[in-house]
Amino acid sequence: MKVRKIGIIGAGHVGSHVGFALATQGEVDELVLIDCDQEKARAQALDIEDAVSYLPHHVKASAGEYQELVDADCVVICVGPPSGPSEDRLDELEELVGVLDDVLPKLQESGFKGFIINISNPADVITTYIQEYLDYPQERIFSTGCVLDSARLQSQLANMLKINRQSLNAFCLGEHGFSAMIPWSHVTISGQPLVSYLAAQDLGPLNYEQLLQETKDGGYQVLLGKGATEFGIATALVEVIKSLFHDERKILPVSVYLDGQYGQEGIFASVPAIIGKRGVEGLLEWQLSEGEQADFERSCAIIRTNFAKIHTF
């Protein structure tokens, strides 16, 4: 019987919460934590091991080396300097690329052939860089992208409409960050278009710009209050892993390689994607309104511009 083995590169705030979320939800059998600070990785692994008696099933957690990833099913990359509440994640791009230039050769030399999920920010730019550096199969590498942004949007909408968020379908697309856009024409409430739902419930028009801004500000508010985002991104990652490991073929707004879809090519950006046992098994190319298409193109242009900066370092 095949055990599910996941490597986590980067055992800081995000990496440790990812490992704990995977363990508590029963989505991993063996965790290998890798960090330049080996003592921290060891301590995080021991902390998870302390919880095993009360988890859904046995989990083996350990601090390890890159060669131990050769038979891993998936590697989650969450390296980089911690972001402060007032810092733009692009400010640390050069430093992060320097870290990756140390990490990626070791990952390549390990013989690892599984799935790569990147959650290091700026997520779309970094995932594009990792794929280019490793020349990795495009269907086997992606980022959680706007899965977390979409959760924030769903929270805002559910609170405003006073309904359970699981009754609505609403995605953010484009960049995981301040240029993310919302295709409002594809937001539905139990299958009913948002505009029709508002009319049927005799609700006034929503302030779409305010909702978008509050969605974008969500991560900043978390950073401002506690210095790191942890629970949301960890749970978003597990949602993606579940669809991957169980071949759920769930449609999620992950950041994937675009090869002409939505008029974009050569970058990673969030679009509705089918995630199954082979990774990215298909993309849904929604018909966007003229304004929505323009917003998506602007967001992708920012990703492309920032990716180009990497080659100037």
Helices and strands as residue ranges (DSSP letters): E 5-9, H 13-24, E 30-34, H 38-50, G 52-54, E 60-63, G 66-69, E 74-77, G 89-92, H 93-109, E 115-118, H 123-134, G 138-140, E 141-143, H 147-161, G 165-167, E 168-169, G 184-186, E 188-189, E 192-193, H 194-200, H 208-226, H 231-245, E 250-252, E 255-259, G 261-263, E 265-270, E 273-276, E 279-283, H 290-310
